[in-house]
Structures are given as C-alpha cells and as structure tokens.
C-alpha cells in the first residue's frame, strides 16, 4: 500500500472548507490511485486515498462527513468494497458512489444500487468530472496538470457511431451489423478465445463522455444480467475497450416469428401453443421479479432446436410495466399470421388470440390471466366428451352396439392391467436450476461465497439412469473414459445391484422389495462411483456439500426448504415409524416419484432436498468411526430417516461402494446445461477423461472391497404387506464440515 497516503489522510487531516466535497478513494492498485488522484486534482474536492477496506474503516473514524465514495473492485474479495458502502451509508447517510474495474463487472451488477455508477478503468477524465458535478454537486476548475492519455482515448481512429466488421474489442471480433439506432448498435461477434458466436451491443463512442448515457447503458447491462429464466437469452459480460462501452449476449440461433411470417412459413398448432406458454411464463417471471422490459414481439421471439421458443432478453432499466394492454396486442400480432391459410387452426387458439384485444369485455389483460386462460383451455381439451354430446351425433342402434364393443374392450383392458400391471410413463424431470453467485449461511452460521452454478431440479430418476446404461451398452468404450481415477479395479460396471428387477418393476408400476416404483422414482442402489460416472456422462458433476446446502437452505440458511419449522407432512421421511405417529407424517412408507412432494421445494425451486432419498455429494470427509480415512458425504434425509431432518445434517457413507434403497443423487454443472450436447445422441462427443476429484480437495479414497450390498427380498406382489425398511444410519452431527472452496462473487 501507499502508507504515506493513508497516514497523511488519517493523522494530518486538513480541515474541509464548506465548498469542498469529501471523497474517499479506495483502490488496491497504487498506480490506479495515483492516476485518479491526478485526475481529481484541481477539483473542489477533498480526497482521502486508501488501499484497503481496513484502512478505509480506520480513516472514516476521523471524518465528520463523507460525500463521495469511489472504489476500485479488487481482484479478490471484490464484494468487500460493496459491503463497505453499506457501512458508509449507515454512518454518513447518502453517499454518491462509483465502482470501477479494468475487468468485467457484470457479476457485481446485483450489488449496484439505483443511482450508483460503474466505470471501466481507466476512467475518462471528462466523464468523471461530469459525474462528480451531477452526482455530488462538485464545482471544478481546470486541472492543475493535464492528465496522462488513457487507454479509453487510445483508439481515436474508431468511428464515433457504428463499427466496421473486423473491429476488435478485447476478446471479441465484430462481424455483421444486426441493427442500430442513434445511440446503440447490435452486432454479431466472435469471442476469439473460445470461438463462441455472441451478440455484442455497443454504446456509440460519441456518447462515451456523457455520464447519463454511460450510466444508462451500464444499468441496462446490469438489469439484463440479473435475468435467470430458461427461455430468456443470457448476458455474458460487460467491458470498455478503446472508448467503446459494450456488453455481450447470447446469440439466439434461429428464425423469429416475424421472419417466419414474412416468408409465409407455417407453424403447426402444437408449436403455437408452446410459443404462447413460453410467452406467458416469461411475462409472469418478469412481472413477479418487478423487471422493466420492452414488449415481446414477433421480432424478439425465436424458434430454436426444432421449434422451441426462446425470447431475446427484453429487460431494460426503469420501472416495471403496470399496463400490459400493448403487450397483449403485440402477442396477438405475432400469432395471428399463423392462423391463416388452408389448414384449419385449432379453434381454441383462435378464441384465445381474439381475447388479447384490449377492447373486448373478456379481454386477457395480464400475464397471469394469459397463463390461466391457456391452462383452462388445456384442461378443457382433456375433459371426456359428455354422453349427451355423443347421443346428439350418434344413431341409437350404433350407440348400443358401439357401447357393447367398448364395454368388452374396457373389460379386456381391465384384465390385462390386473395381470400385467398398468405400467408407468417417464416424465421430463432432468431440468436444472441456476443458483446465483454470492454468500450464504453454511452449517451453523458461517458465511461463505460460491460462484453461480446449476443443480438438478430433482434427483436423477430411474428413467434417466436407464438411458445412461443403454448408451454405455451401445458404446462400451465410454465406460473407461467415465471411470474415476480412484475407482477400485473390482468396480467394473455402473449397473446397480438388482438393476434389472428395479427397472422392470418401475416400467410396470409394480414393487421391488415391497417398494412401489415407477420410472419417475429416484435411481436407487447407486454407489458413489455410479453417481460420478452418470454425472460425467451428462457433462455435469456431483454437487459439493456447500452447493447442495445453498440450493436447499437459500442465502439466509433456513433449517428446511420451506422455513425453520419442522413439518413432517411436507416431505418424505421415516417419521411414520417414529413416536410422532403416522397422523403427523407424510403417509409414505417408501420413496416416491421425485416430483411428488410439492412443498419440499427450496426458494430457488429445487425439489426433494428435505427427504425421499439421501443424495451423494462430491465432498469426501472423515467419519467418527474412521478418523484417518475419508469417505463421500451424503446430504438430505430419506424415507428411512427417523430423526435428524435438518438440512445441515451430514451423513458420511461407510464407503464409496455403499449402495442402498434410500440413496440417490442429483447432478450439478458450471455451464448452462442447455448448451451441453445430449450424451446419448448419435453425434455426441466422447466424455472428457476424468480428472482427480473435487478440485484437489478430495484425497484418494481408502481402498475398498467389491460393493456387496446386503441381499434384498424379491419384489412382493399382490396385497402383501411389505416389510418396514431398515433404518438409515443416523446423521453424524459431530462430523466436521468440509472446508469450503472460497470463490467470492456477488449474490442476486
């Protein structure tokens, strides 16, 4: 640090005159502090420069007032300068605040309050002065000396408005111009370091010295970066290069509804229903999160991946929409062209689009109203036709004969169901939820930081695991690639014990070992090596203990997904066999489908974390019985858990080869899962060879014998009463928590 700066500021403060604003400059870079001090020279401002938040806290104890706070975001512990701002505001009241960095700041957008400023280093002198004048009423004279030339003005050869193809801005090479107005331009671009195509939006260079336009542009990027919805395009990063402020977004690869309509390309009814459902979901998300946005229109709704709708990020800086009448008109305009032509459209679609007219008495006026109307029409379509409706169109004799035939068929189906079993149908339950970056309360109160990540909305199901095994059977060479480097040689297959019986029972909706199963129940009797291999096959990984706990407890550290009060009816546990009795528990004896517990859902929307089955994590730790050896940790209670239901409970396994009826898993990912290839697709790339586990924190596991789970009784059929499951090993409250890997990042 520059000790002279802080010492002079703290020990020899010069009395401020009434016309001087008091400014705290915090930046760990001595070079950047010196440049900013030179830029501030000549202004009617009293500057105190420090190199760390600790120095800043010591300094402010000597101040009676503070008007301005400028902070460079440090490379490590970046959140600290935002935390300090909260302390300053509590001590001095409103403080004009600006943050600056030479790196991408988009991850910090959630911490920036309305009215605060973001600058990219080096800060343009004119922009800084203008901001000080408007934000803090600082009067300034000519600077005592001319500030050095900055990188922002080193690219004066660039045009003031649109940029030519081939222009390089940092890691991006600009391609063709997509659109522009008098302030902004949108381009196709390539992120050269990874060969990714992106959309790149710029603020024209001619506005780079105007703090209002620079601030508006930064706040728009911030607002868009806060969006986390599977059907809205993403913002990647924001930066400034050669005097150009820009940010990059996902380049949606597909035609818009407007382009399809103009080319007279038709869409079937099923696609139009999907479009309307996505629009309703997106609008409800934006309204629920109070996000200002531009109206969705035919030119901002894309069709990708064989007809799946995706919406160009519509969020803008400002106040949220109160009146949706214009939005409803835009939706009708987007859909109506596809209801024309020789093919007769679904009359329900036509009726719904007509109700988007705001002048109708029965007009749909809100996103919630649109979603409810769609749901009502879907439910209506599923209702069986009333007998009187059939009678109106059917000859009585034909009805009698047909009714007799239907009765015979129904009787035959009933017999078949009795003899064979009704079967089960797999639902699409392999979605993932984005958990935002930031601090959360871990275990008994420790706050730790985690970067953003995705985690499975539900545990991996039997149907999901069956796809994995089928792909390995078709491509046996993949098994070697998926193998963990510490996996015992005797572990040669990822087929769980009794898999054939489990899968057969699940397909038919029958029982295994007394346990009713269907394809949507969690994959059980998987050991840690199985879970690791499946995750690697998907291009994912297992979640760490910290990631699992944050997804379950939220930022504030709730004891259960729904809050701090234990409610045995909200999740699947073994409490029905405990002293509390069956009337206070969930009513299930064994595991159920992963989506069967609507109240066992965390604030992030992750289901089944409190109960049903315990889950493998990526974390290995010692246990009380083997303090010198590390074994994988399971988290979450299960249908066999009698006590210790808190989400903080840690459940060390006896070995990585442990395979039980009450253990399953879910996966996590550092990448957007929507961009990962389907591992079972014919042209899917080979899985990457597996590195040493868990970022180097996991030591090699102890050598273990072949997985030999206790034999289970064969499936009980008919109405036989199944035996109660064995109790799951109690959670170990004394087991030390694994050391979290700190990776500071802001929260949303």
Buried (B, 14 or more C-beta within 10 A) or exposed (E): BBEEBBEBBBEEBEEBEEEBBBBBBBBBBEEBBBBBBBBBEBBBBBBBBBBBBEBBBBBBEEBEEBBBBBBBBBEEBBBBBBEBBEEBBEBBEEBBBBBBBBEBBBBBBBBBEEEBBBBBBBBBBEBBBBBBBBBBEBEBEEBEEEBEEBBBBEBEEBEEBBBEEEBBBBBBBBBEBBEBEEBBBBBBBBBEEEEBEBBBBBBBBBBBBBBEBBBBBBBBBBBBBBBBBBBBBBBBBBBBBBBBBBBBBBBBEBBBBBBBBEEEEBBEBEBBBBBBBBBBBBBBBBBEBEBBBBBBBBBBBBBEEEBBBBBBBBBBBEEEBEEBBEBBBBBBBBBBBBBEEEEEBBEBBBEBBBBBBBEEEEBBBBBBBBBEBBEEBEEEEEEEEEEEEEEEEBEEEEBEEEEEEEEEEEEEEEEEEEEEBEEBEBBEBBEBBBBBBBBBBBBEEEEBBBBBBBBBBBBBBBBBBBBBBEBBEEBEEBBEBBBBEBBBEEBEEBBBBBBEBBBBBBBBBBBBBBBBBBBBBBBBBBBBBBBBBBBBBBBBBBBBBBBBBBBBBBBEBBBBBBEEEBBBEBBBBBBBBBEBEEEEBBEBBBBBBBBBBEBBBBBBEBBBBBBBBBBBBBBBBBBEEEEEBBBBBBBBBBBBBBBBBBBBBBBBBEBBBBBBBBBBBBBBBEEEBBEBEEBBEEEBEEBEEBEEBBEEBBEEBBEBEEBEBEEBEEBBEEEEEBEEBEBBBEBBEEBEBBEBBEEBBBBB
